[in-house]
Amino acid sequence: MASQYLDSAVPLIGTHSGTFHADEALAVSMLRLLPTYAHASLLRSRDPSRLSTCSIIVDVGGEYNPSTHRYDHHQRSFNTSFPSRPTKLSSAGLIWLHFGRDIISTATRLPEYDPSINLLWEKLYLEFIEAIDAHDNGISVYDMQRLSEAEIEKRFSDSGNSISAVVADMNSSWNAEVSGGDAQTEEDSRFIQASQFMGDVFQRKLKYYAHSWLPARSLVQNAFMERKNFDPQGRLLVLDRPMPWKSHLYSLELESQVAQQEEMLDEAPEEVLYVLYPESAPPTMQERGGGGGGSQNTATPWRIQAVPTREDSFESRKPLPQAWRGVRDEDLERVSGIPGTIFVHASGFIGGNRTWEGALKMAQVAITES
């Protein structure tokens, strides 16, 4: 039966008391982004009779029932995951599954029918919330048995670097000298801080994907369509300003491969090896020249960046030449034979030139290097 507080003027959000985690801290903060729960009270308890008075319950209660707003994931029968993903949901993923689109629409003011809503809903889950679900459910990023069989060991510990670890550190110390009602007050205060922290991080992520990542999609798509203006085999992507390009490029390449397979073309499309873009302000249309051979002069320095093998990888498809790596300025000009060179990173993943022509020349030379 639905809670008596569902129609109350002041809704009540319930979650468990005791040690808190990133998933329910995020779940509560996301709910507060909705008008319904923006001014809701919070109850932290494991007492079923007290929790029964809540409008909505997350991460406690042993029940998953959207019709009565019960969102726990600890029961043996629970196996719900996000569409097309294998990771079992935590309370954060459950709230995102059921309320995520409304949260995006409310925060961005996009209409509910806008197709961008679904893009952002999926992207934020994949890039942020899924890892929290996995951590809370004890799911490792890698198959540990296969790692062991391959005798692969970590080079260093990163267990304390995750956002879940940061939230865990916000709990009281095991030997803190607080007792009675003061202990519960202190615990609730720490949870509120953790939830606000998770909410701040989430809202920054949402703002980035809605106002930076998403608008870049069409610009990267246009550059992808024009890439053969700069290299006959399409191995150079030229952007007119810095922007998020990696995930868009990978999806565009995949779409291109699928289209070629459907058209039964024998020749596989070349991968993009380098992305070129100005360091800061975009050049004007006159400076760009509008074509592969036109003048592209600009006072803005340009970057050349090697495309990673994967979006989250430090390994490049084709790093900049070995002889250039870690070299700067006049020394780099002498080694490369290209005027205006500024630097190349020691790993060869990125470099810079003072002009568009110089950056393009660096890319053209790098492509031919074995």
Sequence and secondary structure as in RCSB ss.txt:
>XXXX:A:sequence
MASQYLDSAVPLIGTHSGTFHADEALAVSMLRLLPTYAHASLLRSRDPSRLSTCSIIVDVGGEYNPSTHRYDHHQ
RSFNTSFPSRPTKLSSAGLIWLHFGRDIISTATRLPEYDPSINLLWEKLYLEFIEAIDAHDNGISVYDMQRLSEA
EIEKRFSDSGNSISAVVADMNSSWNAEVSGGDAQTEEDSRFIQASQFMGDVFQRKLKYYAHSWLPARSLVQNAFM
ERKNFDPQGRLLVLDRPMPWKSHLYSLELESQVAQQEEMLDEAPEEVLYVLYPESAPPTMQERGGGGGGSQNTAT
PWRIQAVPTREDSFESRKPLPQAWRGVRDEDLERVSGIPGTIFVHASGFIGGNRTWEGALKMAQVAITES
>XXXX:A:secstr
   TTTT SS EEEE  SS  HHHHHHHHHHTTSTTTTT EEEE   HHHHTT SEEES SS EEGGGTEE   S
TT   B TT  SB  HHHHHHHHHHHHHHHHHH   TT HHHHHHHHHHIIIIIHHHHHHHTT  SS HHHHHHT
T   SS  GGGSHHHHHHTTS  TT    HHHHHHHHHHHHHHHHHHHHHHHHHHHHHIIIIIHHHHHHHHHHHH
TGGGT TT  EEE SS    HHHHHHHHHHHHHHHHHTT SS      EEEEESSS   HHHHTTSSSS    SS
 EEEEE BSSTT S BSS S GGGTT BHHHHHHHH  TTEEEE TTSSEEEESSHHHHHHHHHHHHH  
